[in-house]
Amino acid sequence: MFNTDTGLTRDKINIPIINLKLTEWIEDETKTEGGYLKTRTYKEAWQLYWNGASKEDKQKFLDLPNFDRWVFKDITGIDVEVQA
């Protein structure tokens, strides 16, 4: 994990469940269809997830083996030191 072998099997690691919303239906009565499909980049979806995550859920990421804030930022766009 985070570019380093943990020596652990997946069943020994508490990997958080992530629900990224890459697409989402947005209700909008001004549209003929009643709304539109909002699309987000991977990093935008991560930011939306992170903004709504509880402190406990955020801590689960920080507790992952070999957690590296720079690798996490590279993957998600989130700097955990700034957006705790």
C-alpha positions in Angstrom: 0.0 0.0 0.0 1.2 3.5 -0.8 3.9 2.0 -3.0 5.3 -0.1 -0.2 4.7 -3.8 0.6 2.8 -4.3 3.9 3.5 -8.0 4.2 -0.2 -8.3 5.1 -3.1 -10.0 3.3 -6.2 -8.0 2.3 -8.3 -9.6 5.1 -5.8 -8.1 7.6 -6.2 -4.5 6.4 -9.2 -2.4 7.3 -9.8 -0.8 3.9 -12.5 1.9 4.1 -15.5 1.7 1.8 -15.6 4.6 -0.6 -18.6 5.8 -2.5 -17.3 8.2 -5.2 -20.0 10.0 -7.2 -18.4 10.3 -10.7 -21.9 10.9 -12.1 -25.0 12.2 -10.4 -28.4 13.2 -11.5 -29.2 16.8 -10.6 -32.8 17.8 -10.5 -33.4 21.0 -12.5 -37.0 21.9 -13.5 -35.7 24.4 -16.1 -34.4 21.5 -18.2 -36.7 19.7 -20.5 -35.7 16.4 -19.0 -36.2 17.6 -15.4 -32.5 17.7 -14.7 -29.1 16.8 -16.0 -26.3 14.3 -15.4 -23.4 15.9 -13.6 -20.0 14.4 -14.3 -17.0 14.9 -12.2 -13.3 14.1 -12.5 -11.9 11.4 -10.2 -10.3 14.0 -8.0 -13.5 16.1 -7.9 -15.4 13.0 -6.8 -12.8 12.4 -4.1 -13.1 15.9 -2.8 -16.9 15.6 -2.6 -16.5 12.3 -0.7 -13.9 13.8 1.6 -16.0 16.9 2.4 -18.8 14.6 3.5 -16.7 12.0 5.4 -16.8 11.8 9.1 -13.7 12.3 11.2 -13.8 8.5 11.9 -13.9 7.7 8.2 -11.0 10.0 7.5 -9.0 8.5 10.3 -9.5 5.0 8.7 -7.4 6.3 5.7 -4.7 7.7 7.9 -4.5 4.4 9.8 -3.9 2.4 6.6 -0.5 0.6 6.6 2.3 2.7 5.2 0.0 5.7 4.8 1.8 8.4 2.9 0.1 11.8 2.6 1.9 12.6 -0.7 0.9 9.4 -2.4 -2.7 9.9 -1.1 -2.6 13.5 -2.5 -1.3 12.3 -5.8 -4.1 9.8 -6.1 -7.0 11.8 -4.7 -5.9 15.5 -4.9 -6.5 15.8 -1.1 -3.8 17.0 1.2 -4.8 15.5 4.6 -2.7 18.1 6.5 -4.8 20.9 5.0 -8.2 19.2 4.8 -8.3 17.2 8.0 
